[in-house]
Amino acid sequence: MHKRFFLKASAAALALSCAAAHAADTPIKFQLDWRFEGPAAFFLQPVAKGYFKAQGLDVQVDAGSGSGGAVQRVASGTYDMGFADLAAVMEFHANNPDAANKPVAVMVVYNNTPSSIMALKKSGIKTAADLSGKKLGAPVFDAGRKAFPLFAAANKVGNVAWTTMDPPLRETMLVRGDIDAIAGFTFTSLLNLEARGVKAQDVVVMQYADHGVKMYGNVIIASSKLIQENPEAVRKFLRGFTQGAKEVMAKPAEAIAAVKARDGIVNVPLETRRLQLAIDTVVNSPDARAEGFGQINAARMALMASQVSDVYATKQRVPTTTVWNGSFLPTAAALDILPRK
């Protein structure tokens, strides 16, 4: 009788302790910049493997519809953290200086902007100089389109005409010949062109990072509210993320399983290639290896802030002191995760 009572009491105590531990997990709502495609593995893998949970976080990752939307949703308090283009974060700070909950960049993931200009070889466009006088296409909010004046100045391109379309039509219009070239993320548009029957070797890809535009790409952002009220949660998130990111870069083909689990209709071979392309072009880039994963070079950051202020025509100059906070980053040893080349 006593033994049975003791076992029941022990089981009840264990259940209560588990419930208490679960209740203690800090909820974090995280907004991606885009759909559940290959690069989303960077955030879905640490969820699937329990790395956030091991840090005491209950992280919910949701698909997005663009960096601007991710910034707005974190600023509104709908989401605690997110993933967005650093230029979009800078633009928000400069245009909304009095906003109470400005998102702050806390870790660099895409050390280089993924933006490129792409054209079909049959168009005769071979170099950036050939873009002068041509018709370019991209959604109005596209990062590469917004930063194109920098690309144009660095490569002496002039007199281009822009055509605006919704994202799903961008590559279709290029294939149809409605436009001469497009602006888009390399790992998005190149594979979208392939899906429309164009071979990779028939596409001219001019990556911004290789054409004089050294802007940072996507960063992890946290709301000012979260930073002020629970800075330790930000540190824990970055630790869990870094653990997962190391695995994603080491074995991208395996990491895609976490994406497939969230969206059962994804094309696994295609998204594996997309993830590998993202790793090779913007995550494990020469600039990233020189500066260190997750980190920012102050001089490069200041130059980008000045460039965004100019080409985005912001209400105020971008304030670099409030846009970035690197104090939550894991140790240098923990950040040493880039695959050796």
Beta strands, then each sheet from edge to edge (+ up, - down):
strand 1: 26-31
strand 2: 57-62
strand 3: 81-85
strand 4: 104-108
strand 5: 115-120
strand 6: 135-137
strand 7: 161-163
strand 8: 181-185
strand 9: 203-207
strand 10: 218-222
sheet 1: 2+ 1+ 3+ 10- 4+
sheet 2: 7+ 6+ 8+ 5- 9+
end
